[in-house]
Amino acid sequence: MLYDHVRDGDVNPFKLTPGTYLISFSYNEYKIGPVSGQGTVELKAGHVYRVEKETCYVAGVLLGKIFRGACTGRSRYTATLWIEDETTGEVVAGEKWD
């Protein structure tokens, strides 16, 4: 199965049978090059999985004041993608920033 948001648009959740899948995912954000990931994921029956992203346009200082959030300790114009099991909170592929 291949899903492409640009080509396919927004979709409702879809179901896959439990099992092992090789999943590739990518995202292209304004001013940030493409971000992609790939992983072999064991999907479990009854679990819900989400592809998430975090984008950092500005580093951890804004007008001389330090602020907290995903950009703290990150380079400007970076992004990350991950797949998370909503049932357990486990990141099953990619990297989730703290």
C-alpha positions as CSV (number, residue, x, y, z in Angstrom):
1,M,0.0,0.0,0.0
2,L,1.3,3.5,-0.9
3,Y,-0.3,6.6,0.6
4,D,0.9,10.0,-0.5
5,H,-0.7,13.0,1.2
6,V,0.0,15.3,-1.8
7,R,-1.5,12.9,-4.2
8,D,-4.2,11.3,-2.1
9,G,-5.1,14.2,0.2
10,D,-6.5,13.8,3.8
11,V,-7.8,10.3,4.5
12,N,-9.6,8.7,7.4
13,P,-7.6,6.1,9.3
14,F,-7.1,2.9,7.5
15,K,-6.7,-0.6,8.9
16,L,-3.8,-3.0,8.3
17,T,-3.8,-6.6,9.5
18,P,-1.4,-7.4,12.4
19,G,2.0,-8.3,11.3
20,T,5.5,-7.1,10.3
21,Y,5.7,-4.3,7.8
22,L,8.6,-2.3,6.3
23,I,7.3,1.2,6.5
24,S,8.9,4.2,4.7
25,F,7.7,7.7,5.6
26,S,8.8,11.2,4.4
27,Y,7.8,14.8,4.8
28,N,8.8,18.0,3.0
29,E,8.4,21.3,4.9
30,Y,8.8,24.9,3.7
31,K,12.5,26.0,4.1
32,I,13.4,22.5,5.4
33,G,14.7,19.8,3.1
34,P,12.9,16.4,2.9
35,V,12.8,14.4,6.1
36,S,12.4,10.7,5.8
37,G,12.6,7.5,7.8
38,Q,12.2,3.8,7.4
39,G,11.7,1.0,9.8
40,T,10.5,-2.6,10.2
41,V,7.4,-2.3,12.5
42,E,5.5,-5.1,14.2
43,L,1.8,-3.9,14.2
44,K,-0.3,-5.4,17.0
45,A,-3.9,-6.3,16.8
46,G,-6.2,-3.6,18.4
47,H,-3.5,-0.9,18.5
48,V,-3.6,2.5,16.8
49,Y,-0.5,4.0,15.2
50,R,0.1,7.6,14.2
51,V,2.7,9.3,12.0
52,E,3.8,12.5,13.8
53,K,6.1,15.3,12.9
54,E,7.9,18.1,14.8
55,T,9.3,21.1,13.1
56,C,11.8,23.7,14.4
57,Y,12.2,27.0,12.5
58,V,13.8,29.0,15.3
59,A,16.5,27.8,17.7
60,G,15.9,28.0,21.5
61,V,16.3,31.8,21.8
62,L,13.7,34.4,20.7
63,L,14.5,38.1,21.1
64,G,17.1,37.3,23.8
65,K,14.7,35.1,25.9
66,I,15.2,31.4,26.1
67,F,12.0,29.4,25.6
68,R,11.3,25.7,26.0
69,G,9.9,23.3,23.5
70,A,10.9,21.1,20.6
71,C,13.4,23.7,19.3
72,T,15.5,23.8,22.5
73,G,18.9,22.4,21.6
74,R,18.0,21.9,18.0
75,S,19.3,23.6,14.8
76,R,17.1,26.0,13.0
77,Y,15.1,24.7,10.1
78,T,15.1,21.0,11.1
79,A,12.3,18.5,11.4
80,T,11.7,14.9,12.6
81,L,9.2,12.2,11.9
82,W,8.2,9.2,13.9
83,I,5.5,6.5,14.2
84,E,3.9,6.1,17.6
85,D,1.7,3.4,19.0
86,E,-1.1,5.4,20.6
87,T,-2.1,2.4,22.8
88,T,1.3,2.2,24.5
89,G,3.0,5.5,23.7
90,E,6.0,3.6,22.2
91,V,7.8,5.1,19.3
92,V,8.1,2.2,16.8
93,A,10.0,4.0,14.0
94,G,11.8,7.3,13.6
95,E,12.9,9.8,16.2
96,K,10.7,11.7,18.6
97,W,12.3,14.8,20.1
98,D,12.1,15.2,23.9
